[in-house]
Amino acid sequence: QKANEKKYDRYIFISGADIPLKSNLQIKIFFENNEKEYLSFSEFPVSSWSNGGFDRIDYFHAKSLRRGKINIFDKLFCKIKNKINQKILTPLMKSLNLTRRINGIKYFGGANWMDLTGKCVSQIIEYTNKHKKFVKKFRYTINADEIFFQTIICNFVKGIIKENVTLRYIDWDDFSDSPRILRKEDYKKIKASKYLFARKFDSSIDPEIMNMLYKDIGFV
């Protein structure tokens, strides 16, 4: 919402574990006169997610979230709430066949790394402002940032062209729940790709690959 006040042409969502593979100018040129929305999306059930992803949104996942430093009492409170949720609340909802889904909506999920146009972002914000019930349904869910936006975009955003790709080089070769940390030996494969960004990197594991990629685009 805050960024949308500036009415930008393109919104690119990256994290601190990402590195651009192209220069700012190359990225700008790629998106010029390009009205496509780049995101990954699959209609539920998503085959690679537990129970197709429904467990993420169907049941309450109470957590103790705090801004800033977390003290020992916050940690204890969080553990207690999670235990109550795992041992009592979620099993009770499952046994009673209670879910929090909104009837009539097709749910979609995918990675939360997106490259969206201003037109798309404005419609997302307009929808959330008008449909508070939808937003409220996502309270006390888990990993719902990979569902919330895809569901809105695939159901309610009009007049857009969706491209089912994230424009990011990601290595899932070890079949874990999280992408592997990229290293120097991945350099050739990364450079051979046509993506705009790559993830994930960790300076405490291999800072050399990061410096190599930054040098390629003139950052160092």
N, C-alpha and C positions, 0 to 999 in steps of 0.2 A: 504493500500500500504506500509506504513511504517513497520507494523508488518510483512508483507510478505517478507520483506528483510531478515528476520531471518529464513525463511523457516520452520516454526513450523509445527508439525504434526496435531495440533488441535487448532481451534480458537473458544473461548467461549465468547459470547456476553452477559454480564450482566450489571446491573445498580447499583447505590448506594442504591437502595431500595430493593436489593436482598440479601439473605443470603444463603451460602452453607449448605446443610443438610448432606453432607458427608465430610470426611477429604480429604485433598489433595491427600493422597495415594489412598483412595477409588475411587476418581474421576479419578486419573491417571489409575488405574487398569480397570475401566469401559471402558475407551477409548482405551486401549491397544488392538491391533489387531482388532479394530472396525472401519470399513471403512464407516459406515453409516453417512449420513447427517441428523441432527435432526433440523427440522424447521416445522412450521405450514404453510400450503398453500392450497388455494382454488382458482379455476378458476373463473374469473369474469363472471357474477355478484356475489359478496359475499353477501349472504342473510342477514347477520347481519349489513351490512354497508348501509348508505344512498345512494340510487340510485345504489346499488351494488358496490360502490366504485368509479364509473366513475367520479363523480363530483370532486374527489380529483385531478384527472390528466387531465380532459378534459378542464378545464378553468383556467385562470390566477388567482393566489392567491398572489397578491403583498403584501409583508410585509417589514417592516424596521427592519433588524436584525443588531445588533451591538455586538462586543466583549467588555467585560469589563462592566463598569458602564454605565447605560443609563440615560441621563439627561432629563429634562422636554421637550426640543425641539425634542428629539428622540421619546418620547412618543406621542407628538402631531402629528409629521410627520407620525408615524405608524398608528394612528387613522384615519388621513385624507386618507392615502393610502387604508386602509381597507374599509373605507366608499365608496371611489370611486370604489373599486373592487366589493363590495357587491351591491351597488346601480346602478352602470353604466356598468362596464366592463363585469361582469359575466352575468347579464341579457341580455346584447347586444349579447354576444356570443351565448347564448341559443336561443334567438329569431332568429338569423341568422343560427342556426344549425351548428355552427362552433365548432369543437373539436380539441384537440391537440394530439389525439391518433395516434400511428404509425400503418398504415394499415398492415395487415398480421401478427401481433403479438398477441398472446393470453396473456392477462394480468392475473397475479395471485397475491393474497394478503394473508397476515397472520401476526401474531405477529412478532415483530422484534427481538425476543430472539432466537438466533440460536447457534448451536454447529456444526461447519463445519470443514471438513478436509482441510489440506493444498492443496490437489489436487483440491478441489472445489474452495477455495479462489483464487488460482492462475488462474483458468479459468475465474472467475468473473473479476479479474483485467485485464486479457488479453482481455476480451470482451470489457470492458469499454474503454480501451486504443485504441482499433481498431474502436469502434463505437461511436464517439463523438456525433453524431446526437441523438442517444438513450439517452445519459446522458443529453444533452441539453434539451430534451423534459421534463425532470423532474425539470427543473428550474421553480420557481414560482408555484409549486404545494403545496398541503397541506397534511401532514401525509403520504407522499409518501415513507418514510422509511419502511413502511409496504407493499410496492408494488415493489419497485425497485429491491431488491435482489431476492424475490420470482420469479419475472418475468424472470430475467436472469437465475436463477438456473433451473427453470422448462422448459425453452425454449432452452437454449444454452449450459448449462454445460453437458458434456458427460461423460459416463462411471462411474456414481455414483449410489448409492442406497439411495433413499430418504425415511426417516421415518417421517410421519406426526405427530410429537409430539415435544413439546418444552422442556421436561425433567424438567419442573418447576411446583411446586405446586402453583396454583392460584385460588382464591375464587371469583367467579362471582355471588354468591348467591343473592346479592341484586339487580341484573339486571341493574346496572348502566353502564355508559360508561367507567368506570375505575374499576379495581379490588379493593375489599375492603381491608382496612388495617388489617393485621393479628394481633391477640392479644393472650394473655395468654390462653384464653379458646379454642384456635385453636390448642394448642400444641399436643394433642393426635392425632388429624386428620393429622397434618403435619408429625408426626413421623411414623404414620401408612402407609404413602405414600411411594412409591419407587423412588421418584424424587431426582435429584441431588441438586436442588436449590428450594427456595420458594420466593415469592414476593406477596404483597408489605409490607414493614415494615416502621415504622416511630417512631424514638426514642422519639419524643415529645408526642406521643400518648400512646405507650406501650413499654418501654425499657426492661421490664422484660422478655418478650417472646424472645427478641433478645439475652439477656444474657443466657437464658436457652439453646437456640440452639447453641450458640457459645461454651458453656461449654461442650455440648455433643460431639463436634468434637475436643475438646482440645485447643480451641483458648483462653480460659480464665481459 
